[in-house]
Amino acid sequence: MKVLALSDEVVPLIYSPQVREHFSDVDLILGCGDVPYYYLEYVVSMLDRPLYYVHGNHDIGKQYKADGRVAERAEGCTVLDGRLTKHGGLLLGGLGGSVRYRPDAPNQYSQPEMTVRMWRMALQLWINRLQHGRCLDVLFTHSPPFGIHDQPDPAHVGFRAFLAFMQRFEPRYLLHGHCHVRYTSEPPRTRFHNTDVLNIYPYRLLEINLPAVGG
């Protein structure tokens, strides 16, 4: 399965008719936060593929459509923030937001708050293991795990809960944005426990081998 993951920045190549030329063969699109709804809607309309997204710490305030109406969500897309789903044999889960650095700010969480959000998913994750032999294939987030691809400033510290998540539930991939990097030959990729952690900022195309039939 080819997956296009997006975060944090409107990429001119993707926000143009050229997106069809370069990404017409993708099967799934994941939004890792801090991109405007109009961007997600454009990609969905051009590629006609399912898109799931989580919120970032800058996804606050009102967003507007071209006709001036307030956009409550990205139309044609599915919010998977704090939820799980199965798509085309792939088990997906999303956890948006950043570490809290401003009091009462939306889409920001303390370390304990994110731990609570993680454990709220636990029952369905164990059900996945019983039904499919594994808890999760892809966890996509806005922020990175603590100590992996994160940064020392208060807004970009990673979540400790994600380390516990990977140790306990063993997703094959954790995809995140939030920490801005510029590509050299290869964007940041780190192996932790049994999970490949990838910073996908501002976008990344990856191929994921599907589990065996019945998985």
C-alpha positions as CSV (number, residue, x, y, z in Angstrom):
1,M,0.0,0.0,0.0
2,K,1.4,3.4,-0.9
3,V,0.8,6.1,1.7
4,L,1.2,9.8,1.3
5,A,1.7,11.5,4.7
6,L,1.5,15.3,5.1
7,S,2.2,17.7,7.9
8,D,2.9,21.3,8.9
9,E,3.4,23.0,5.5
10,V,1.4,23.5,2.3
11,V,3.8,22.1,-0.3
12,P,3.4,23.8,-3.7
13,L,4.0,20.5,-5.6
14,I,1.1,18.9,-3.8
15,Y,-1.2,21.9,-3.8
16,S,-1.3,22.1,-7.6
17,P,-2.5,20.0,-10.5
18,Q,0.9,18.3,-10.5
19,V,-0.2,16.3,-7.5
20,R,-2.0,13.9,-9.9
21,E,1.1,13.4,-11.9
22,H,3.3,12.6,-8.9
23,F,1.0,10.9,-6.5
24,S,-1.9,9.3,-8.6
25,D,-0.9,5.8,-7.4
26,V,-1.2,6.4,-3.7
27,D,-3.8,4.3,-1.8
28,L,-4.1,6.3,1.4
29,I,-3.4,9.8,2.7
30,L,-2.6,10.6,6.3
31,G,-2.5,14.2,7.7
32,C,-0.2,14.6,10.7
33,G,-1.5,18.0,11.8
34,D,-0.9,21.7,11.3
35,V,-2.1,21.8,7.7
36,P,-5.2,23.8,6.7
37,Y,-8.4,22.1,5.9
38,Y,-8.4,23.5,2.4
39,Y,-5.1,21.7,1.7
40,L,-6.5,18.3,2.8
41,E,-9.7,18.9,0.8
42,Y,-7.7,19.7,-2.3
43,V,-5.6,16.6,-2.0
44,V,-8.7,14.4,-1.5
45,S,-10.5,16.0,-4.5
46,M,-7.5,15.6,-6.8
47,L,-6.4,12.1,-5.8
48,D,-9.8,10.6,-4.8
49,R,-8.3,8.5,-2.0
50,P,-9.3,8.1,1.6
51,L,-7.7,10.7,4.0
52,Y,-7.4,10.4,7.7
53,Y,-6.0,13.2,9.8
54,V,-5.2,14.4,13.4
55,H,-4.9,17.9,14.7
56,G,-1.7,19.8,15.4
57,N,-1.0,22.5,18.0
58,H,-1.6,25.2,15.4
59,D,-5.0,23.8,14.3
60,I,-6.8,26.4,16.4
61,G,-9.2,29.2,15.6
62,K,-11.6,29.4,12.7
63,Q,-10.8,28.2,9.2
64,Y,-12.8,29.4,6.2
65,K,-13.9,28.0,2.9
66,A,-13.6,29.8,-0.4
67,D,-17.1,31.1,-0.1
68,G,-16.6,32.5,3.4
69,R,-18.3,29.8,5.4
70,V,-16.6,28.6,8.5
71,A,-15.0,25.2,8.1
72,E,-15.7,22.9,11.0
73,R,-13.6,20.1,9.6
74,A,-11.9,19.0,6.3
75,E,-14.8,17.8,4.1
76,G,-14.3,14.4,2.5
77,C,-11.7,13.5,5.2
78,T,-12.0,11.6,8.5
79,V,-10.6,12.8,11.8
80,L,-8.8,9.9,13.5
81,D,-7.6,11.8,16.6
82,G,-7.7,9.4,19.6
83,R,-9.4,6.7,17.5
84,L,-8.6,3.6,15.5
85,T,-9.8,2.2,12.2
86,K,-9.0,-0.5,9.7
87,H,-8.4,0.4,6.1
88,G,-7.6,-2.0,3.3
89,G,-6.2,-4.5,5.8
90,L,-4.1,-1.8,7.5
91,L,-4.7,-1.1,11.2
92,L,-4.5,2.7,11.8
93,G,-4.6,4.9,14.9
94,G,-4.1,8.6,15.4
95,L,-3.1,10.8,18.3
96,G,-2.8,14.5,17.6
97,G,-1.6,17.6,19.5
98,S,1.7,18.7,21.1
99,V,3.0,19.0,24.6
100,R,1.4,21.7,26.5
101,Y,3.3,25.0,26.5
102,R,0.5,27.5,26.9
103,P,-2.3,27.2,29.6
104,D,-5.6,26.0,28.3
105,A,-4.5,26.0,24.6
106,P,-6.5,23.6,22.3
107,N,-4.7,20.5,21.0
108,Q,-2.0,20.7,23.7
109,Y,-1.6,18.1,26.4
110,S,0.5,17.6,29.4
111,Q,2.6,14.4,29.6
112,P,0.0,12.7,31.9
113,E,-2.9,13.9,29.7
114,M,-1.4,12.2,26.6
115,T,-0.9,9.0,28.7
116,V,-4.6,9.0,29.5
117,R,-5.5,9.5,25.8
118,M,-3.3,6.6,24.9
119,W,-4.8,4.2,27.5
120,R,-8.3,5.2,26.3
121,M,-7.4,3.3,23.1
122,A,-6.1,0.3,24.9
123,L,-9.3,-1.8,24.8
124,Q,-9.7,-1.6,21.1
125,L,-6.0,-2.2,20.6
126,W,-6.2,-5.5,22.6
127,I,-9.3,-6.4,20.6
128,N,-7.3,-5.8,17.4
129,R,-4.7,-8.3,18.8
130,L,-7.3,-10.9,19.4
131,Q,-8.9,-10.4,16.0
132,H,-5.9,-9.7,13.8
133,G,-2.9,-11.0,15.7
134,R,-1.5,-7.5,16.2
135,C,-2.6,-4.3,17.9
136,L,-1.7,-1.7,15.2
137,D,0.2,-1.2,12.0
138,V,0.5,2.6,11.9
139,L,0.2,5.1,14.6
140,F,0.3,8.6,13.1
141,T,0.7,11.6,15.4
142,H,1.5,15.3,15.3
143,S,4.4,15.3,17.9
144,P,7.3,12.9,18.0
145,P,8.1,10.5,20.9
146,F,10.2,11.9,23.7
147,G,13.9,11.7,22.8
148,I,13.3,10.7,19.2
149,H,13.4,13.5,16.6
150,D,12.1,16.0,19.2
151,Q,13.7,19.3,20.2
152,P,14.6,20.8,23.6
153,D,12.4,23.9,23.4
154,P,9.1,23.7,25.4
155,A,6.9,23.5,22.3
156,H,8.7,20.6,20.6
157,V,9.4,18.2,23.4
158,G,8.1,14.7,22.5
159,F,5.6,12.6,24.4
160,R,6.8,9.9,26.8
161,A,3.4,8.1,26.3
162,F,4.5,7.3,22.7
163,L,7.5,5.4,24.0
164,A,5.2,3.3,26.2
165,F,2.8,2.9,23.3
166,M,5.5,1.4,21.1
167,Q,6.8,-0.9,23.8
168,R,3.3,-2.2,24.7
169,F,1.4,-2.2,21.4
170,E,4.3,-2.5,18.9
171,P,3.0,-0.6,15.8
172,R,5.1,-1.2,12.7
173,Y,5.3,2.5,12.1
174,L,5.0,5.8,14.0
175,L,4.6,8.7,11.6
176,H,4.9,12.3,13.0
177,G,5.5,15.9,12.0
178,H,5.8,19.0,14.2
179,C,9.6,19.2,14.3
180,H,10.6,20.9,11.1
181,V,13.5,19.5,9.2
182,R,14.9,19.9,5.7
183,Y,15.6,16.8,3.8
184,T,19.2,15.8,3.1
185,S,19.5,12.4,1.5
186,E,17.0,10.8,3.8
187,P,14.6,12.3,6.4
188,P,14.9,11.2,10.0
189,R,14.0,7.5,10.6
190,T,14.7,5.8,13.9
191,R,14.1,2.2,15.0
192,F,12.6,2.0,18.6
193,H,11.7,-1.4,20.0
194,N,9.8,-3.0,17.0
195,T,8.7,0.3,15.5
196,D,10.1,2.5,12.7
197,V,9.7,6.2,13.7
198,L,9.6,8.6,10.8
199,N,9.4,12.3,10.7
200,I,7.3,13.0,7.6
201,Y,7.5,16.8,7.6
202,P,6.4,18.3,5.2
203,Y,5.4,15.2,3.3
204,R,6.6,11.6,2.7
205,L,5.6,8.8,0.4
206,L,6.1,5.4,1.8
207,E,5.2,1.8,0.8
208,I,3.8,-0.5,3.5
209,N,3.5,-4.2,2.9
210,L,0.0,-5.4,3.8
211,P,-0.4,-8.2,6.3
212,A,-1.3,-11.7,5.0
213,V,-4.9,-12.1,4.0
214,G,-7.1,-12.6,7.0
215,G,-4.8,-10.4,9.1
